[in-house]
Amino acid sequence: MKKYLFFILVGLASCSEENNSSETIKHNEANFTLSKSNERSVWNNIQVGETLKFDVKIKDFDSSPDVVYVLKPITADATKHQQNKIDYNFQEEIKVTSSLMSESIEDQFVKQTRDSIVVKLANSSFFVSILKPGNFTQQYELRKMLANKYVAGSTQEILFSAVKIEMYTWNEQTSNSSMFGNSKHSRYYEFTIDDGDQTNDTYLTDSDSKQNTYTALYNDKKFNGNIFINSAMTFSEKVNTEKGAQIVPKWTLSELKITQKRNHEPDNIILYNNLTIKQK
């Protein structure tokens, strides 16, 4: 009888060890998903200067007091625009409480650039401020720390493209005034697009399988043309005047519509709206 009892106890102990081992493995995981925020409905028209929001969801979130999750960007490959504070700013949104003469005012949220962020909730977010144009291949690592020691980690990747668009107008005097006539002037409306300086930065660059054209809507008139990266393109007809330069009717371009024609695929339409025009 004692022999049978011994074997039963050993079997129970073995099962207990297997369960503890299984729980430990699960406990030490740091799996997460990374996704583009639903707050932005269109992701094919990103411009330099914009701030993007990404959502983080940690699977089997461990809320133990000694556990800390740290999220940080992987900054290894400059050709993929992975350099934090050069290609983009990795940012955390924090709440700032202000007070004036003991009278509290509304809390404000500000974004601060970080090297890493401590993720305190299973569902969280971070921000990326775009500094350069290009095709971004961003990678992020989530580390699970227990009592300041690394216990688990995993990585996720997210892709997007950004361009830099500059709209401007300029005027030239084509002839001086004389006793026979007034001075003459011409006003030009032009823009440039930069889609990046790396080999793989070809978002709006023509290729054997992709051609890009545009339609600009300015002052209720349309102007069509072909896309030439880093070259001056026209978004409105030249205006000739006498005595002085034409007064600019509007300082905003209503819409820049880019149509990408791709072999054996439907056209890809990209819309950039309300672009500010500057005096050159």
C-alpha positions as CSV (number, residue, x, y, z in Angstrom):
1,M,0.0,0.0,0.0
2,K,2.8,2.4,0.9
3,K,4.5,1.6,-2.5
4,Y,1.3,2.5,-4.4
5,L,0.9,5.7,-2.4
6,F,4.5,6.7,-3.3
7,F,3.9,6.3,-7.0
8,I,0.7,8.4,-6.8
9,L,2.5,11.2,-5.0
10,V,5.4,11.1,-7.6
11,G,2.8,11.3,-10.4
12,L,1.1,14.2,-8.9
13,A,4.3,16.0,-8.3
14,S,5.3,15.4,-12.0
15,C,2.0,16.8,-13.2
16,S,2.4,19.8,-11.0
17,E,5.9,20.5,-12.4
18,E,4.6,20.2,-16.0
19,N,1.8,22.7,-15.2
20,N,4.2,25.2,-13.6
21,S,6.5,24.9,-16.5
22,S,3.7,25.6,-18.9
23,E,2.5,28.6,-16.9
24,T,6.1,29.9,-16.8
25,I,6.5,29.7,-20.6
26,K,3.2,31.5,-21.0
27,H,4.1,34.0,-18.4
28,N,7.3,34.9,-20.1
29,E,5.8,35.7,-23.5
30,A,5.7,39.3,-24.9
31,N,3.5,38.9,-28.0
32,F,1.8,42.0,-29.4
33,T,0.1,43.3,-32.5
34,L,0.9,46.6,-34.2
35,S,-1.7,48.3,-36.4
36,K,-2.5,51.6,-38.0
37,S,-5.0,53.7,-36.0
38,N,-8.6,53.7,-37.3
39,E,-8.7,57.4,-36.6
40,R,-7.1,57.9,-40.0
41,S,-9.2,56.4,-42.8
42,V,-6.7,56.9,-45.7
43,W,-3.0,55.9,-45.5
44,N,-1.8,56.4,-49.0
45,N,-1.4,60.2,-48.8
46,I,1.0,60.7,-46.0
47,Q,3.1,63.9,-46.1
48,V,6.3,65.1,-44.4
49,G,5.3,67.0,-41.3
50,E,2.3,64.8,-40.4
51,T,2.0,62.8,-37.2
52,L,0.7,59.2,-37.4
53,K,-0.9,57.2,-34.7
54,F,-0.3,53.5,-34.2
55,D,-2.1,51.1,-31.9
56,V,-0.4,48.4,-29.7
57,K,-2.2,45.4,-28.3
58,I,-0.3,43.2,-25.9
59,K,-1.5,39.6,-25.7
60,D,-1.9,38.0,-22.2
61,F,-0.9,41.3,-20.6
62,D,0.9,40.8,-17.2
63,S,-0.2,43.4,-14.7
64,S,2.2,42.1,-11.9
65,P,3.8,45.0,-10.0
66,D,7.4,43.9,-10.9
67,V,6.6,43.6,-14.7
68,V,7.3,46.4,-17.1
69,Y,6.8,46.4,-20.9
70,V,9.1,48.6,-23.0
71,L,8.5,49.4,-26.6
72,K,11.3,50.7,-28.8
73,P,11.9,51.2,-32.5
74,I,14.6,49.2,-34.2
75,T,16.9,51.7,-35.8
76,A,19.3,49.5,-37.8
77,D,18.7,50.3,-41.4
78,A,18.9,53.8,-42.8
79,T,17.9,52.7,-46.3
80,K,14.4,51.8,-44.8
81,H,14.1,55.1,-42.9
82,Q,14.4,53.5,-39.5
83,Q,16.5,56.2,-37.9
84,N,14.7,57.7,-35.0
85,K,15.1,61.6,-34.7
86,I,16.4,61.6,-38.3
87,D,13.7,60.0,-40.5
88,Y,11.0,60.4,-37.9
89,N,10.3,61.1,-34.3
90,F,9.1,58.2,-32.1
91,Q,6.6,59.9,-29.7
92,E,4.6,59.3,-26.6
93,E,1.6,61.4,-25.7
94,I,1.5,62.6,-22.1
95,K,-1.0,64.6,-20.1
96,V,0.2,67.9,-18.7
97,T,-1.9,69.3,-15.8
98,S,-1.7,73.1,-15.6
99,S,-2.9,75.5,-12.9
100,L,-3.0,79.3,-12.7
101,M,-3.5,81.1,-9.4
102,S,-4.9,77.9,-7.8
103,E,-7.5,77.8,-10.5
104,S,-7.2,74.6,-12.5
105,I,-7.6,74.7,-16.3
106,E,-8.1,72.0,-18.8
107,D,-5.5,69.3,-19.0
108,Q,-3.4,69.3,-22.1
109,F,-1.9,66.4,-24.1
110,V,1.5,66.9,-25.6
111,K,3.7,64.6,-27.6
112,Q,7.3,64.0,-26.5
113,T,10.0,62.3,-28.6
114,R,11.5,59.2,-26.9
115,D,14.0,56.5,-27.5
116,S,11.6,54.0,-25.9
117,I,8.2,54.0,-24.2
118,V,6.9,52.1,-21.2
119,V,3.6,50.5,-22.1
120,K,1.3,50.5,-19.1
121,L,-1.8,49.1,-20.6
122,A,-2.8,46.1,-22.7
123,N,-4.2,48.5,-25.3
124,S,-2.1,51.5,-26.0
125,S,-0.8,53.9,-28.7
126,F,2.2,55.8,-29.8
127,F,2.9,58.4,-32.5
128,V,5.4,58.9,-35.4
129,S,6.2,62.4,-36.6
130,I,7.4,62.2,-40.2
131,L,10.6,64.2,-40.9
132,K,11.7,62.8,-44.3
133,P,10.0,61.4,-47.4
134,G,10.4,57.8,-48.4
135,N,9.2,54.2,-48.2
136,F,9.2,53.4,-44.5
137,T,9.8,49.9,-43.2
138,Q,9.5,50.3,-39.5
139,Q,10.2,47.6,-36.9
140,Y,9.4,47.7,-33.2
141,E,10.4,45.5,-30.4
142,L,8.4,44.9,-27.2
143,R,10.4,43.8,-24.2
144,K,9.0,42.3,-21.1
145,M,11.1,43.1,-18.0
146,L,10.7,41.4,-14.6
147,A,12.5,43.2,-11.7
148,N,14.6,45.1,-14.3
149,K,15.7,41.9,-16.1
150,Y,14.8,40.9,-19.6
151,V,12.5,37.9,-19.7
152,A,10.9,38.0,-23.2
153,G,10.5,40.0,-26.4
154,S,9.0,40.1,-29.9
155,T,9.0,42.3,-32.9
156,Q,6.4,43.7,-35.3
157,E,6.8,45.5,-38.6
158,I,4.7,48.2,-40.3
159,L,5.0,49.8,-43.8
160,F,3.9,53.2,-45.2
161,S,5.1,55.8,-47.6
162,A,5.5,59.6,-47.2
163,V,6.2,62.4,-49.7
164,K,7.1,66.0,-49.4
165,I,5.0,68.4,-51.5
166,E,5.9,72.1,-51.9
167,M,3.4,74.4,-53.6
168,Y,4.6,77.9,-54.6
169,T,4.0,80.9,-56.9
170,W,6.5,83.3,-58.3
171,N,6.5,86.4,-60.5
172,E,8.8,87.8,-63.0
173,Q,8.9,91.2,-64.8
174,T,9.2,90.5,-68.5
175,S,9.6,94.1,-69.6
176,N,10.0,97.6,-68.1
177,S,7.5,100.4,-68.5
178,S,8.3,103.0,-71.1
179,M,6.7,106.0,-72.8
180,F,5.1,103.5,-75.2
181,G,3.6,101.1,-72.7
182,N,3.4,99.7,-69.1
183,S,5.7,97.1,-67.5
184,K,4.7,93.5,-68.1
185,H,4.7,90.7,-65.6
186,S,4.1,86.9,-65.6
187,R,3.0,84.9,-62.6
188,Y,3.7,81.2,-62.4
189,Y,2.1,78.5,-60.3
190,E,4.3,75.5,-59.6
191,F,5.0,72.6,-57.3
192,T,7.5,69.9,-56.6
193,I,7.3,66.4,-55.1
194,D,10.0,64.5,-53.3
195,D,9.4,60.8,-52.6
196,G,12.8,60.1,-50.9
197,D,16.5,59.8,-51.6
198,Q,17.0,56.0,-51.0
199,T,17.1,53.4,-53.8
200,N,13.8,51.9,-52.8
201,D,12.0,55.3,-52.5
202,T,9.9,55.0,-55.6
203,Y,6.4,55.7,-54.3
204,L,5.5,58.3,-57.0
205,T,8.4,57.6,-59.4
206,D,7.6,56.2,-62.8
207,S,8.8,52.8,-63.8
208,D,8.2,50.2,-66.5
209,S,5.1,49.0,-64.6
210,K,3.8,52.2,-63.2
211,Q,3.1,55.7,-64.6
212,N,2.0,58.7,-62.5
213,T,-0.1,61.6,-63.7
214,Y,-1.8,64.4,-61.8
215,T,-4.9,66.7,-61.9
216,A,-4.6,69.9,-59.8
217,L,-7.8,71.8,-58.8
218,Y,-7.0,75.4,-58.0
219,N,-9.4,78.4,-58.0
220,D,-12.1,76.1,-59.4
221,K,-10.0,75.2,-62.5
222,K,-8.2,71.9,-63.3
223,F,-4.7,71.5,-64.7
224,N,-3.3,68.1,-65.8
225,G,0.2,66.9,-66.2
226,N,2.8,64.1,-65.6
227,I,4.6,63.6,-62.4
228,F,8.3,64.4,-62.5
229,I,10.0,63.8,-59.1
230,N,12.0,66.8,-57.8
231,S,11.2,68.9,-60.9
232,A,9.0,71.9,-61.2
233,M,5.4,71.1,-62.3
234,T,2.6,73.4,-63.1
235,F,-0.8,73.5,-61.2
236,S,-2.3,76.5,-62.9
237,E,-1.8,78.5,-66.1
238,K,0.7,81.3,-66.2
239,V,-1.0,84.7,-65.8
240,N,0.4,87.7,-67.7
241,T,-0.4,91.3,-66.4
242,E,0.6,94.9,-66.9
243,K,1.8,97.5,-64.4
244,G,2.3,94.9,-61.7
245,A,2.1,91.3,-60.7
246,Q,-1.2,89.5,-60.5
247,I,-2.7,89.3,-57.0
248,V,-2.8,85.6,-56.0
249,P,-6.5,84.7,-55.8
250,K,-6.1,81.8,-53.3
251,W,-3.3,80.6,-51.2
252,T,-4.6,77.0,-51.0
253,L,-4.7,74.3,-53.6
254,S,-8.1,72.5,-53.2
255,E,-6.9,69.1,-54.4
256,L,-4.0,67.4,-56.0
257,K,-5.1,64.1,-57.5
258,I,-2.5,61.6,-58.5
259,T,-3.4,58.6,-60.7
260,Q,-1.1,55.6,-60.8
261,K,-1.6,53.4,-63.8
262,R,-0.1,50.0,-63.1
263,N,0.2,47.0,-65.4
264,H,-2.7,44.5,-65.1
265,E,-4.0,46.3,-61.9
266,P,-6.7,48.9,-61.2
267,D,-5.6,52.5,-61.1
268,N,-4.4,53.7,-57.7
269,I,-5.8,57.1,-56.8
270,I,-4.0,59.3,-54.3
271,L,-5.6,62.5,-53.0
272,Y,-3.8,65.4,-51.3
273,N,-6.2,68.2,-50.1
274,N,-5.9,71.8,-49.0
275,L,-2.2,72.3,-49.8
276,T,-0.8,75.6,-48.7
277,I,0.8,77.8,-51.5
278,K,3.9,79.9,-50.6
279,Q,5.4,82.9,-52.3
280,K,8.8,82.0,-53.7
